[in-house]
């Protein structure tokens, strides 16, 4: 099956949009559950922490995923870069 660049682009955009919608949906339901379980002061502190964590995650990725995509297009030997990006991103969660 021959896939064109246009069909690959549409598929990638669809996956990315569905990923963002899924993440936003899960975060919305988690925040509703937390709002019901916590006192307003505690929920406010959690909200401030979530903003801080979101900003920190933006800076901690360091553009590795974007660099990996650009590197995939330019170079053939990508195994080391892929592993580095995967483990650095995975390590961030622990």
KELO-883805 format. One line per 5 residues: number of its first residue (from 1); for each residue x, y, z of N, C-alpha, C, CB. Coordinates in nm, 3 decimals, always signed. Glycine has a CB too. Example, Ala and Ser with C-alpha at 12.3 -4.5 7.8 and 13.67 -1.06 7.14 Angstrom:
# KELO-883805
1 = +1.319 -0.569 +0.780 +1.230 -0.450 +0.780 +1.320 -0.330 +0.780 +1.131 -0.447 +0.905; +1.285 -0.225 +0.708 +1.367 -0.106 +0.714 +1.290 +0.003 +0.787 +1.408 -0.060 +0.572
//
This chain:
# KELO-883805
1 = +0.084 -0.118 +0.000 +0.000 +0.000 +0.000 +0.088 +0.124 +0.000 -0.095 +0.000 +0.121; +0.071 +0.206 -0.098 +0.150 +0.328 -0.113 +0.083 +0.441 -0.036 +0.168 +0.365 -0.263; +0.153 +0.499 +0.060 +0.097 +0.613 +0.134 +0.167 +0.740 +0.089 +0.110 +0.593 +0.288; +0.090 +0.842 +0.071 +0.146 +0.969 +0.028 +0.176 +1.055 +0.149 +0.051 +1.041 -0.069; +0.250 +1.159 +0.124 +0.282 +1.253 +0.232 +0.156 +1.319 +0.284 +0.382 +1.359 +0.183
6 = +0.061 +1.346 +0.197 -0.065 +1.409 +0.238 -0.143 +1.319 +0.333 -0.151 +1.443 +0.115; -0.151 +1.189 +0.303 -0.226 +1.099 +0.391 -0.153 +1.078 +0.523 -0.248 +0.963 +0.321; -0.020 +1.075 +0.520 +0.056 +1.064 +0.644 +0.035 +1.187 +0.732 +0.205 +1.045 +0.615; +0.031 +1.304 +0.667 +0.010 +1.428 +0.741 -0.128 +1.432 +0.804 +0.029 +1.549 +0.649; -0.230 +1.391 +0.730 -0.365 +1.388 +0.784 -0.376 +1.292 +0.902 -0.466 +1.349 +0.676
11 = -0.313 +1.175 +0.889 -0.315 +1.078 +0.997 -0.244 +1.131 +1.121 -0.252 +0.946 +0.952; -0.128 +1.195 +1.101 -0.053 +1.250 +1.214 -0.131 +1.360 +1.283 +0.083 +1.304 +1.166; -0.196 +1.445 +1.206 -0.276 +1.553 +1.266 -0.393 +1.495 +1.344 -0.327 +1.650 +1.158; -0.457 +1.394 +1.288 -0.570 +1.330 +1.357 -0.526 +1.268 +1.490 -0.633 +1.223 +1.269; -0.412 +1.200 +1.490 -0.362 +1.140 +1.613 -0.327 +1.246 +1.715 -0.241 +1.051 +1.585
16 = -0.263 +1.353 +1.670 -0.222 +1.459 +1.762 -0.343 +1.530 +1.824 -0.133 +1.561 +1.689; -0.443 +1.558 +1.742 -0.564 +1.623 +1.793 -0.636 +1.532 +1.892 -0.658 +1.659 +1.676; -0.646 +1.402 +1.858 -0.713 +1.310 +1.950 -0.634 +1.295 +2.080 -0.732 +1.172 +1.883; -0.503 +1.301 +2.072 -0.421 +1.296 +2.194 -0.448 +1.417 +2.282 -0.270 +1.288 +2.158; -0.450 +1.535 +2.222 -0.474 +1.657 +2.300 -0.614 +1.659 +2.359 -0.453 +1.781 +2.212
21 = -0.714 +1.616 +2.282 -0.851 +1.611 +2.334 -0.860 +1.512 +2.450 -0.950 +1.572 +2.222; -0.795 +1.397 +2.436 -0.796 +1.297 +2.543 -0.731 +1.347 +2.670 -0.727 +1.172 +2.497; -0.617 +1.412 +2.655 -0.546 +1.465 +2.773 -0.629 +1.573 +2.841 -0.408 +1.522 +2.732; -0.685 +1.663 +2.762 -0.767 +1.770 +2.820 -0.892 +1.713 +2.889 -0.809 +1.870 +2.711; -0.952 +1.610 +2.829 -1.070 +1.548 +2.889 -1.038 +1.482 +3.022 -1.129 +1.447 +2.795
26 = -0.929 +1.409 +3.026 -0.889 +1.342 +3.150 -0.857 +1.445 +3.257 -0.767 +1.251 +3.126; -0.784 +1.551 +3.221 -0.752 +1.655 +3.319 -0.878 +1.723 +3.370 -0.657 +1.758 +3.259; -0.976 +1.744 +3.283 -1.101 +1.807 +3.323 -1.174 +1.721 +3.426 -1.191 +1.831 +3.201; -1.185 +1.591 +3.399 -1.256 +1.504 +3.493 -1.180 +1.487 +3.624 -1.279 +1.368 +3.430; -1.049 +1.483 +3.618 -0.970 +1.475 +3.741 -0.988 +1.602 +3.824 -0.819 +1.452 +3.708
31 = -0.992 +1.717 +3.759 -1.011 +1.841 +3.835 -1.151 +1.848 +3.896 -0.987 +1.962 +3.744; -1.250 +1.794 +3.828 -1.385 +1.790 +3.887 -1.387 +1.700 +4.011 -1.489 +1.739 +3.783; -1.322 +1.586 +4.001 -1.316 +1.494 +4.116 -1.242 +1.558 +4.232 -1.248 +1.361 +4.076; -1.129 +1.624 +4.202 -1.053 +1.691 +4.307 -1.133 +1.805 +4.369 -0.920 +1.743 +4.252; -1.208 +1.878 +4.288 -1.289 +1.988 +4.341 -1.395 +1.936 +4.436 -1.356 +2.066 +4.227
36 = -1.446 +1.818 +4.411 -1.548 +1.761 +4.500 -1.486 +1.706 +4.629 -1.624 +1.649 +4.427; -1.364 +1.656 +4.621 -1.302 +1.592 +4.737 -1.227 +1.689 +4.829 -1.207 +1.486 +4.690; -1.172 +1.796 +4.773 -1.088 +1.886 +4.852 -1.162 +2.010 +4.895 -0.964 +1.925 +4.773; -1.110 +2.074 +4.996 -1.160 +2.204 +5.040 -1.118 +2.309 +4.938 -1.107 +2.240 +5.184; -1.187 +2.423 +4.931 -1.151 +2.525 +4.831 -1.006 +2.573 +4.841 -1.243 +2.643 +4.844
41 = -0.954 +2.587 +4.963 -0.815 +2.631 +4.979 -0.718 +2.528 +4.924 -0.784 +2.659 +5.127; -0.745 +2.400 +4.953 -0.660 +2.293 +4.904 -0.667 +2.283 +4.752 -0.700 +2.159 +4.968; -0.785 +2.298 +4.696 -0.801 +2.292 +4.551 -0.727 +2.408 +4.484 -0.950 +2.294 +4.514; -0.727 +2.524 +4.547 -0.652 +2.637 +4.493 -0.503 +2.611 +4.489 -0.680 +2.761 +4.575; -0.452 +2.549 +4.596 -0.310 +2.514 +4.599 -0.278 +2.413 +4.489 -0.270 +2.458 +4.739
46 = -0.365 +2.313 +4.473 -0.345 +2.214 +4.366 -0.347 +2.282 +4.229 -0.453 +2.103 +4.374; -0.438 +2.378 +4.211 -0.445 +2.453 +4.085 -0.316 +2.528 +4.056 -0.561 +2.549 +4.086; -0.262 +2.593 +4.158 -0.135 +2.665 +4.140 -0.022 +2.569 +4.107 -0.100 +2.746 +4.266; -0.021 +2.453 +4.173 +0.082 +2.353 +4.144 +0.069 +2.299 +4.002 +0.074 +2.239 +4.244; -0.053 +2.280 +3.955 -0.073 +2.230 +3.819 -0.022 +2.330 +3.715 -0.221 +2.200 +3.795
51 = -0.041 +2.458 +3.741 +0.012 +2.560 +3.650 +0.164 +2.555 +3.649 -0.036 +2.701 +3.690; +0.224 +2.546 +3.767 +0.370 +2.538 +3.776 +0.423 +2.414 +3.706 +0.414 +2.539 +3.924; +0.358 +2.300 +3.727 +0.401 +2.175 +3.664 +0.388 +2.183 +3.512 +0.318 +2.056 +3.718; +0.282 +2.245 +3.463 +0.265 +2.260 +3.318 +0.375 +2.343 +3.257 +0.131 +2.324 +3.288; +0.411 +2.453 +3.322 +0.520 +2.537 +3.273 +0.653 +2.462 +3.280 +0.528 +2.667 +3.353
56 = +0.676 +2.389 +3.390 +0.801 +2.314 +3.405 +0.812 +2.203 +3.299 +0.809 +2.253 +3.545; +0.702 +2.136 +3.266 +0.705 +2.032 +3.164 +0.737 +2.091 +3.027 +0.573 +1.957 +3.160; +0.687 +2.210 +3.002 +0.716 +2.275 +2.874 +0.865 +2.299 +2.859 +0.639 +2.407 +2.861; +0.929 +2.345 +2.964 +1.072 +2.371 +2.957 +1.156 +2.245 +2.968 +1.111 +2.467 +3.065; +1.106 +2.143 +3.038 +1.187 +2.023 +3.058 +1.197 +1.937 +2.933 +1.130 +1.941 +3.170
61 = +1.099 +1.945 +2.844 +1.110 +1.864 +2.722 +1.226 +1.912 +2.636 +0.978 +1.870 +2.641; +1.253 +2.040 +2.640 +1.370 +2.093 +2.572 +1.366 +2.080 +2.420 +1.491 +2.026 +2.624; +1.251 +2.054 +2.364 +1.241 +2.041 +2.219 +1.294 +1.911 +2.165 +1.312 +2.152 +2.155; +1.312 +1.810 +2.251 +1.367 +1.683 +2.204 +1.279 +1.616 +2.100 +1.387 +1.590 +2.321; +1.149 +1.619 +2.120 +1.061 +1.550 +2.026 +1.064 +1.619 +1.891 +0.916 +1.546 +2.080
66 = +1.061 +1.751 +1.889 +1.070 +1.824 +1.762 +1.205 +1.800 +1.696 +1.047 +1.974 +1.784; +1.309 +1.799 +1.775 +1.441 +1.773 +1.719 +1.450 +1.631 +1.664 +1.549 +1.795 +1.824; +1.386 +1.538 +1.730 +1.386 +1.401 +1.682 +1.315 +1.390 +1.548 +1.320 +1.308 +1.784; +1.202 +1.457 +1.533 +1.129 +1.453 +1.407 +1.214 +1.513 +1.296 +0.995 +1.528 +1.419; +1.278 +1.625 +1.321 +1.363 +1.686 +1.219 +1.485 +1.598 +1.191 +1.408 +1.825 +1.264
71 = +1.536 +1.533 +1.293 +1.651 +1.447 +1.274 +1.614 +1.323 +1.193 +1.710 +1.406 +1.409; +1.493 +1.272 +1.212 +1.447 +1.157 +1.135 +1.443 +1.189 +0.987 +1.310 +1.113 +1.183; +1.409 +1.307 +0.954 +1.400 +1.344 +0.813 +1.539 +1.358 +0.753 +1.321 +1.475 +0.797; +1.634 +1.406 +0.830 +1.766 +1.438 +0.776 +1.859 +1.317 +0.778 +1.827 +1.552 +0.853; +1.861 +1.243 +0.886 +1.961 +1.137 +0.905 +1.898 +0.998 +0.898 +2.032 +1.154 +1.039
76 = +1.983 +0.899 +0.873 +1.936 +0.760 +0.870 +1.961 +0.688 +1.002 +2.003 +0.686 +0.757; +2.068 +0.722 +1.071 +2.104 +0.655 +1.196 +2.033 +0.724 +1.311 +2.258 +0.654 +1.218; +1.911 +0.679 +1.346 +1.829 +0.750 +1.444 +1.811 +0.672 +1.574 +1.695 +0.780 +1.386; +1.860 +0.552 +1.581 +1.832 +0.468 +1.698 +1.879 +0.531 +1.828 +1.897 +0.332 +1.680; +1.997 +0.587 +1.830 +2.050 +0.647 +1.953 +1.967 +0.769 +1.993 +2.198 +0.686 +1.934
81 = +1.931 +0.852 +1.899 +1.851 +0.970 +1.929 +1.714 +0.930 +1.980 +1.837 +1.059 +1.806; +1.653 +0.829 +1.922 +1.521 +0.787 +1.965 +1.526 +0.735 +2.108 +1.466 +0.679 +1.872; +1.625 +0.654 +2.139 +1.637 +0.601 +2.274 +1.661 +0.713 +2.375 +1.750 +0.497 +2.281; +1.746 +0.808 +2.340 +1.774 +0.919 +2.431 +1.647 +0.999 +2.458 +1.883 +1.009 +2.373; +1.572 +1.029 +2.355 +1.450 +1.105 +2.372 +1.349 +1.026 +2.453 +1.391 +1.142 +2.238
86 = +1.334 +0.898 +2.425 +1.238 +0.815 +2.496 +1.271 +0.809 +2.644 +1.233 +0.675 +2.438; +1.396 +0.777 +2.678 +1.431 +0.761 +2.818 +1.433 +0.894 +2.893 +1.566 +0.693 +2.830; +1.469 +1.003 +2.827 +1.466 +1.133 +2.893 +1.322 +1.174 +2.924 +1.536 +1.241 +2.806; +1.232 +1.150 +2.829 +1.092 +1.181 +2.851 +1.032 +1.088 +2.956 +1.014 +1.171 +2.719; +1.068 +0.960 +2.951 +1.019 +0.863 +3.048 +1.070 +0.894 +3.188 +1.060 +0.721 +3.007
91 = +1.196 +0.936 +3.200 +1.257 +0.965 +3.330 +1.189 +1.084 +3.397 +1.406 +0.993 +3.313; +1.135 +1.176 +3.317 +1.071 +1.295 +3.371 +0.953 +1.260 +3.461 +1.025 +1.385 +3.259; +0.888 +1.145 +3.438 +0.770 +1.110 +3.514 +0.803 +1.039 +3.646 +0.680 +1.022 +3.431; +0.929 +1.006 +3.671 +0.964 +0.936 +3.795 +1.061 +1.012 +3.876 +1.018 +0.801 +3.766
//
